């Protein structure tokens, strides 16, 4: 069984992508106690707008012969429907 190599980071700043704004890192470090700094990646706005990388253990559920029902699940007002479409479009564009 081949396992992916482990990687370790020397410092918190090295874990952040080049796209990250240094101000965001500094702000998060001030807001969260130092014991939680190892989890700051989980609060990154830039990373929150990206899909995680694919792994060898990605799950795929095949439901043969089944398809989702056609039609609205909930009754929405025009305003609610517009907001929902904006939200969906924004997230679809993220990937």
C-alpha positions as CSV (number, residue, x, y, z in Angstrom):
1,X,0.0,0.0,0.0
2,X,1.5,3.3,-1.1
3,X,0.9,6.2,1.3
4,X,1.4,9.8,0.3
5,X,4.5,11.4,1.9
6,X,4.0,13.4,5.1
7,X,4.8,17.0,5.0
8,X,5.5,19.3,7.9
9,X,5.6,23.1,7.9
10,X,8.3,25.0,9.8
11,X,6.1,27.9,10.6
12,X,2.5,29.0,10.3
13,X,3.2,31.5,7.6
14,X,4.6,28.8,5.3
15,X,1.3,27.0,5.4
16,X,-0.6,29.9,3.8
17,X,-0.9,30.2,0.0
18,X,0.8,33.1,-1.7
19,X,-2.7,34.4,-2.4
20,X,-3.3,35.0,1.3
21,X,-3.1,38.5,2.5
22,X,-0.6,38.9,5.3
23,X,-3.2,41.1,7.1
24,X,-5.6,38.2,7.3
25,X,-2.9,36.0,8.9
26,X,-2.0,38.6,11.4
27,X,-5.7,39.3,12.2
28,X,-6.4,35.6,12.7
29,X,-3.4,35.2,14.9
30,X,-4.6,38.1,17.1
31,X,-8.2,36.8,17.3
32,X,-7.4,33.2,18.1
33,X,-5.3,32.0,21.1
34,X,-1.9,30.6,20.2
35,X,-3.0,27.0,21.1
36,X,-5.4,27.2,18.0
37,X,-2.9,28.7,15.5
38,X,-2.3,25.3,14.0
39,X,-6.0,25.4,12.8
40,X,-6.0,28.9,11.3
41,X,-6.1,27.4,7.8
42,X,-9.6,26.4,8.5
43,X,-10.6,30.1,8.8
44,X,-9.0,31.3,5.6
45,X,-11.3,33.3,3.4
46,X,-9.3,32.5,0.3
47,X,-9.2,28.8,1.0
48,X,-12.9,28.8,1.8
49,X,-13.7,29.9,-1.7
50,X,-11.8,26.9,-3.3
51,X,-12.6,23.3,-3.5
52,X,-10.2,21.0,-1.6
53,X,-7.7,19.1,-3.7
54,X,-8.7,15.6,-4.9
55,X,-7.3,12.6,-3.0
56,X,-6.9,9.0,-3.7
57,X,-9.6,8.2,-1.3
58,X,-12.3,10.5,-2.7
59,X,-15.7,9.0,-2.3
60,X,-18.3,8.6,-5.1
61,X,-21.7,7.3,-4.5
62,X,-23.4,5.7,-7.5
63,X,-27.2,5.5,-7.4
64,X,-28.1,3.6,-10.5
65,X,-31.5,4.2,-11.9
66,X,-32.2,7.1,-9.6
67,X,-32.5,10.8,-10.3
68,X,-33.5,13.8,-8.2
69,X,-37.1,14.9,-8.4
70,X,-37.9,17.7,-10.8
71,X,-39.3,20.9,-9.3
72,X,-38.9,23.2,-6.3
73,X,-38.4,21.6,-2.9
74,X,-39.7,24.6,-1.0
75,X,-42.1,27.3,-1.9
76,X,-40.2,30.6,-2.1
77,X,-41.2,34.2,-2.7
78,X,-39.7,36.0,-5.7
79,X,-37.2,37.8,-3.5
80,X,-36.2,34.5,-1.8
81,X,-35.9,32.8,-5.1
82,X,-33.7,35.6,-6.5
83,X,-31.4,35.4,-3.4
84,X,-31.2,31.7,-3.7
85,X,-30.2,31.9,-7.4
86,X,-27.5,34.5,-6.6
87,X,-26.1,32.3,-3.9
88,X,-26.0,29.2,-6.1
89,X,-24.5,31.2,-9.0
90,X,-21.8,32.6,-6.7
91,X,-20.8,29.1,-5.4
92,X,-21.0,27.4,-8.8
93,X,-18.5,30.0,-10.1
94,X,-16.2,29.1,-7.3
95,X,-16.0,25.6,-8.5
